[in-house]
């Protein structure tokens, strides 16, 4: 029998009277299932402003890692790291960035198969916070990363709780890993495989959970066209499931699974794919599809259980994609091996401060009418560094929209992004705020 997440539908009168006065509570939340309530609570904690976007190496990333340790331990996992995590350093110029992985394990129930491992991973970090100049005043902008990748982390924790609660059904051992510095060349995954774990050769395959919050727009499995993994995904999907992933031959974006490919370990990325607020301050918990996240967790639980009970081994195949015209590929800003750079800097705030807020023209008629707000603009940086296809993805007012598009369209050339040493097209979405000064 398949395990499904129970629905919490019974509301007692006394808790209801007490809960209706909670800060931030909504009427709909009283009808959340137990699984949805847990996902909301976990994502909200991970994205809390106190963690300031949990940039790799920051106190926010460290705090979230410590919290994940406590949650895994509470779930009943045997922890392979201390409360501080498995700490590692990344040398960058004169400074060393210090990050950490958090690892818990559920030992397999079969005496023979327990010495083989399935890894389930999700990265902790996001972009952090940046100082931007707005109307001559400096202001901090936080990138919460609710979908990228608090959604994956919350799903990881949901799986750890459900799998630990029914551990006897899992013959192979399951490793749950929250990777540090995932946005920094998958450093945490690399460190785990090359410096930390002594039984890499005994890992059957890896499941990467990255960007799982928009399931209503699609739920995908990328296996790098590995026939064995494709069959495994399809086998679970043949049974009755709440949702079923679509196999895709095109990698949605680079992530920690690539470090496993480098060690010739099969890996599958589960994701809901690219979305317009990716790597913007608008990636907030309120935008996530909670019910779909819960249904995806159910499918993932069943997929892991199927594979943990299978004595067979999945062979590694070289990652490959369906042939595609290179000119058509547009990579996400932070998905590139080397991101594009403006005036020599890959940091977005350099472009915002040195160009956008210096040259954007606030329409006089909008000022007179007191119109203000934040316009979201997406554009492509071509292989020659020029800017093209500038468009508004979040409108405020037609006059502000036009001003935002104009200032980006006349941008000087960038240094183009690179993938595998070659120049590529890349895309970026930025927030341009029009804010009137108080008199």
NORLINTA-V749215 format. One record per helix or strand of 3 or more residues. SS is the DSSP state (helix for helix, strand for strand). FROM is the first residue (numbers start at 0). TO is the last residue. Records with the same first field share a line. If there is no record, write none. Layout:
SS=FROM-TO / FROM-TO
This chain:
helix=12-18 / 26-30 / 33-45 / 48-53 / 58-74 / 112-114 / 145-164 / 166-168 / 186-195 / 199-201 / 214-216 / 226-237 / 256-261 / 284-286 / 289-307 / 325-327 / 332-334 / 347-358 / 363-367 / 397-408
strand=85-91 / 94-105 / 116-122 / 127-133 / 136-142 / 172-178 / 202-208 / 219-221 / 245-247 / 266-270 / 329-331 / 372-380 / 386-393 / 416-418 / 421-433
